[in-house]
Amino acid sequence: MTDAAIDPAVPPSGTGCRECERDGGWWVHLRRCAVCGHIGCCDSSLGRHATAHFHETGHRYMRSFEPGEAWFWDYEAGTAIEGPALAPPESHPLDQPAPGPRGRVPLDWRTRLDARAD
């Protein structure tokens, strides 16, 4: 499924979560807004900035920004959808680890994720 709200021409906002980069944080995986290109962290990350972006903007379509993944998500419908090819790059750089970014992920990152209040 494609929708007029998806803009295949808009490039991603960067190579990492905008809010985590701004605040010195880290993420587990990255998601790309298929409407405006905003890169945010996934719901497994502490910040959950991709979902926060949807709530702040109403941009309902997101695509994985992980290498080798091309799936889309519709936040309003709560389901996976088909989507068009998006402007490159299609993922964060291959040398960028997940979780990332390199040098900011704490050694006890799994424990921190397990300990968070949902």
N, C-alpha and C positions, 0 to 999 in steps of 0.2 A: 504494500500500500504506500502510496506517496500522497502528499498533501501540499497545498500551496504554501503552508507555513514552513515547510522544509526548504531551506535555501542551499542548493548544492554548490553554489559558487562561493559562499563565504568561507574563508580559511579559518583554521583553529586559532584561538587566542594566544596560544603558546605551546610549550611542550610539557607543561605541568599544571597542576591545579592552581588557578589564579590566586585564590584566597590562601591556600597553604604556602605558596611562594611569598605572598605579601607578609604573612604572619610568621614565617620561619618554620612551618609545620611540615608534615609528611603525609603520604597517602599510600593506600594499598593498591588500588587500580584507578584508572582515569576514564572519564566519560566526556563526550563532546556534544554540546547542544547542536542539534541539526538545524536550528533556526538561526542562531547568531554566532556560533562557533566557540562559545565559552567553554573552557576546559575546567572541569570540576572533578573532585574525588568521589569515588563510589560510596555506597551505603555501608560497605564493610570498613571504610576509613572512619577515623574519629570525627572529621569535620562534616562528612556527608554533604559536601558543597554542591554536587551536581543536582541532588534533590532540592537543596535550598534554593538553587538558581531557578528551578521550575516553580517553586512556591513564590518566589519574588517576582518573576517575570511572566509566568503563565506559558512559557515556552515548553510545550508538551512533549516534543520529540528529542530523543537523545540517542547517540550511537556510541558504542565502545570505542575507546581511543587506545586500545591495547593491540600490539602487533599480532597479526593473524586473526583478529576478530572483526567481523563486519555486521554484527547484529544491532538492531534498533530497538528502542523501547518507547512506548507511548505512556507517559505518566498518567494522563487522564483516564485511559481505558485500562491501565494496569496490565498491559499485555505486550508481547513482542510483535513487531510489525516488519514488513518489507520496506526498504527504503532505497533511494538512488545512491549512486556513487557520489561521494563528497569531494570537495576541493582538497588537494594534497596539503600536507601529509595526512595519511589515513591513520597514523598512530604516533605515539611518542617515539623518540629515537630508539633504535634497537639496543644501543649501549646504555640506555637509562634503565636501571633495575626496577623491579616491582616486588616489594614496595619500594618507593623512592621518595625523594631523589637521593642519590648516592651521598653519603656523609651526614644525612639528617635523620635517618631511620634509627630509632633507639634499638639496642640489642634485645631489649625485652618487649618488642613491639607486639608480639602475640599475646603476652600477658596483659598488656595495656588494653588491647582490644577485648579480651575476655572479661576484663574487670569493669568495662564501661557500663553505665546504666542505660538501658534501652528505653 
